[in-house]
Amino acid sequence: MLIARSTDYAVRALKYLAEKREETSAAELTRVLSIPWPFMRKIMQSLGKKGLVSSRKGPGGGFRILKSPGEIKLTELINIFQGPVCLNECIFKKKVCPHKKTCYLSKKLGEIEEHAYLVLSKITLKEIISQSRAKGV
């Protein structure tokens, strides 16, 4: 799985905040995006810790996106919620394979991983928003 559920939820929440352009409650995000409350709370806390959103507690509080959608890259969100993209972690008996450095398949998977990361690093939240609008999503 290249994009985990938490990354997908983060993209959807940031997209909504960017399009709305005003402070939005967690309850509204949960309701509109159909994201379970426990996931939404953790995602928004993580985004806040990384400086992507601000939050204000209490009645009338909510979340606001802090960065421009053009500055938020998909790989940044993948790194926050999943860690580095990794397609070639060969494991044998809970140890890294001793042949990893000389294995042809491992080398090829590493090349695919690098290419995937390069492509994903060029995708911004702004692009995701514009493509969604173009397709009516």
C-alpha positions as CSV (number, residue, x, y, z in Angstrom):
1,M,0.0,0.0,0.0
2,L,1.7,3.2,-1.2
3,I,-0.8,5.7,0.4
4,A,-2.0,4.8,3.9
5,R,-5.5,5.7,5.2
6,S,-4.1,8.3,7.5
7,T,-2.3,10.0,4.7
8,D,-5.5,9.9,2.6
9,Y,-7.5,11.4,5.5
10,A,-4.8,14.2,6.0
11,V,-5.0,15.1,2.3
12,R,-8.8,15.2,2.4
13,A,-8.8,17.4,5.6
14,L,-6.2,19.8,4.2
15,K,-8.0,20.0,0.9
16,Y,-11.2,20.9,2.7
17,L,-9.5,23.5,4.9
18,A,-7.8,25.1,1.9
19,E,-11.0,25.3,-0.1
20,K,-13.0,26.7,2.8
21,R,-10.4,29.2,3.8
22,E,-11.7,29.7,7.3
23,E,-11.5,28.1,10.7
24,T,-13.3,24.8,10.7
25,S,-14.3,22.7,13.6
26,A,-13.2,19.1,14.0
27,A,-16.9,18.1,14.2
28,E,-17.5,19.6,10.7
29,L,-14.4,18.0,9.3
30,T,-15.5,14.6,10.7
31,R,-19.1,15.0,9.4
32,V,-18.4,16.4,5.9
33,L,-15.4,14.1,5.2
34,S,-16.9,11.0,6.8
35,I,-13.7,10.4,8.8
36,P,-14.1,8.7,12.1
37,W,-13.5,11.1,15.1
38,P,-10.5,9.2,16.6
39,F,-8.7,9.3,13.2
40,M,-9.6,13.0,12.7
41,R,-8.3,14.0,16.1
42,K,-5.0,12.2,15.6
43,I,-4.5,13.5,12.1
44,M,-5.2,17.1,13.1
45,Q,-2.9,16.8,16.1
46,S,-0.1,15.5,13.8
47,L,-0.7,18.3,11.2
48,G,-0.6,20.9,14.0
49,K,2.7,19.6,15.4
50,K,4.2,19.8,12.0
51,G,3.0,23.4,11.5
52,L,0.6,22.7,8.7
53,V,-2.5,23.7,10.6
54,S,-3.3,25.9,13.6
55,S,-5.9,25.1,16.2
56,R,-8.1,27.1,18.6
57,K,-9.9,25.3,21.4
58,G,-13.3,26.1,22.9
59,P,-16.6,27.1,21.5
60,G,-16.2,28.6,18.0
61,G,-12.7,27.1,17.8
62,G,-11.3,24.9,15.0
63,F,-8.5,24.4,12.5
64,R,-7.0,26.6,9.9
65,I,-4.5,25.7,7.2
66,L,-1.2,27.6,7.7
67,K,0.7,26.8,4.5
68,S,-0.3,27.6,0.9
69,P,-1.6,24.5,-0.9
70,G,1.3,24.9,-3.4
71,E,3.8,24.5,-0.5
72,I,2.4,21.2,0.8
73,K,3.8,18.2,-1.0
74,L,2.3,14.8,-0.9
75,T,5.6,13.3,0.2
76,E,5.6,15.6,3.2
77,L,2.3,14.1,4.3
78,I,3.5,10.5,3.5
79,N,6.6,11.1,5.7
80,I,4.4,12.5,8.5
81,F,1.9,9.7,8.6
82,Q,3.8,6.7,7.1
83,G,7.5,7.4,7.3
84,P,9.7,7.2,4.2
85,V,8.4,5.4,1.1
86,C,9.8,1.9,1.2
87,L,9.1,-0.8,-1.3
88,N,12.1,-3.0,-0.9
89,E,12.5,-4.0,2.7
90,C,13.4,-7.7,2.3
91,I,13.0,-9.6,5.6
92,F,14.0,-13.1,6.4
93,K,13.4,-14.4,9.9
94,K,12.9,-10.8,11.2
95,K,16.4,-9.8,10.0
96,V,17.3,-7.8,6.9
97,C,18.3,-10.2,4.2
98,P,22.1,-10.6,4.1
99,H,22.0,-10.5,0.3
100,K,20.2,-7.2,0.0
101,K,23.3,-5.3,-1.3
102,T,23.9,-7.8,-4.1
103,C,20.3,-8.9,-4.9
104,Y,19.1,-7.9,-8.4
105,L,15.5,-7.7,-7.3
106,S,16.3,-5.5,-4.4
107,K,18.2,-3.2,-6.7
108,K,15.3,-3.0,-9.2
109,L,12.8,-2.3,-6.4
110,G,15.1,0.4,-5.1
111,E,15.0,2.1,-8.5
112,I,11.2,1.9,-8.6
113,E,11.1,3.3,-5.1
114,E,13.3,6.3,-6.1
115,H,11.2,6.9,-9.2
116,A,7.9,6.7,-7.2
117,Y,9.2,9.1,-4.6
118,L,10.3,11.6,-7.3
119,V,6.9,11.5,-9.0
120,L,5.1,11.8,-5.6
121,S,7.4,14.7,-4.5
122,K,6.1,16.8,-7.4
123,I,2.5,16.5,-6.4
124,T,1.2,19.4,-4.2
125,L,-2.1,19.9,-2.4
126,K,-2.7,22.7,-4.9
127,E,-2.5,20.2,-7.8
128,I,-4.8,17.8,-6.0
129,I,-7.4,20.5,-5.5
130,S,-7.2,21.7,-9.1
131,Q,-7.5,18.1,-10.4
132,S,-10.5,17.4,-8.1
133,R,-12.2,20.6,-9.4
134,A,-11.6,19.6,-13.0
135,K,-13.1,16.2,-12.4
136,G,-16.0,17.6,-10.3
137,V,-14.9,15.8,-7.1
